[in-house]
Amino acid sequence: MTAMQLVLPGGGVLSGADAVPELLRRIRGWGWVVGVFALPGVRPVARRIYAWIASNRMRISCALDRP
């Protein structure tokens, strides 16, 4: 319940921020963003940001729902 799980066609599983580059590869027009994840230091930062968003998802959802 702390992170999304992406099950790949071969049976592999990616979780949380580690799944984001693979998802972006599969969305037309967003594949170029995958290169950002190859930069040094981006993965650890992405994991921390993902963890914060995941732990605050209800608060974020409510804030975005306000008119």
C-alpha positions as CSV (number, residue, x, y, z in Angstrom):
1,M,0.0,0.0,0.0
2,T,3.0,2.3,0.1
3,A,3.8,2.2,-3.7
4,M,2.3,1.2,-7.0
5,Q,3.5,-2.0,-8.5
6,L,4.2,-2.4,-12.2
7,V,4.2,-5.9,-13.4
8,L,6.1,-6.3,-16.7
9,P,5.2,-8.7,-19.5
10,G,8.1,-10.9,-18.6
11,G,7.0,-11.2,-15.0
12,G,9.4,-8.7,-13.5
13,V,8.0,-6.2,-11.0
14,L,9.0,-2.5,-10.5
15,S,7.8,-0.5,-7.6
16,G,7.2,3.2,-6.9
17,A,9.7,5.6,-8.4
18,D,11.6,2.8,-10.1
19,A,8.4,2.1,-12.2
20,V,8.1,5.7,-13.4
21,P,10.7,5.5,-16.2
22,E,9.1,2.3,-17.6
23,L,5.7,3.9,-17.5
24,L,7.0,7.0,-19.3
25,R,8.5,4.8,-22.0
26,R,5.1,3.4,-22.7
27,I,3.2,6.7,-22.9
28,R,3.4,8.3,-26.3
29,G,5.2,11.7,-26.2
30,W,6.7,11.2,-22.7
31,G,9.6,8.8,-23.6
32,W,12.1,11.7,-23.8
33,V,11.7,12.2,-20.0
34,V,13.2,8.8,-19.3
35,G,16.7,10.3,-20.1
36,V,16.4,12.5,-17.0
37,F,16.3,9.4,-14.8
38,A,19.7,8.3,-16.2
39,L,21.4,11.5,-14.7
40,P,23.5,10.9,-11.6
41,G,21.6,11.4,-8.4
42,V,18.1,11.6,-10.0
43,R,16.9,8.1,-8.9
44,P,17.5,8.7,-5.1
45,V,15.8,12.1,-5.3
46,A,12.9,10.6,-7.3
47,R,12.5,7.9,-4.7
48,R,12.3,10.5,-1.9
49,I,9.8,12.6,-3.8
50,Y,7.7,9.5,-4.6
51,A,7.7,8.4,-1.0
52,W,6.6,11.9,0.1
53,I,3.8,12.0,-2.4
54,A,2.7,8.5,-1.6
55,S,2.5,9.3,2.2
56,N,0.6,12.5,1.5
57,R,-1.6,11.4,-1.4
58,M,-4.9,11.9,0.5
59,R,-3.9,15.5,1.5
60,I,-2.7,16.2,-2.0
61,S,-5.9,14.8,-3.6
62,C,-8.1,16.9,-1.3
63,A,-6.1,20.0,-2.0
64,L,-6.4,19.5,-5.8
65,D,-10.1,18.8,-5.6
66,R,-10.8,22.3,-4.1
67,P,-12.4,24.8,-6.5
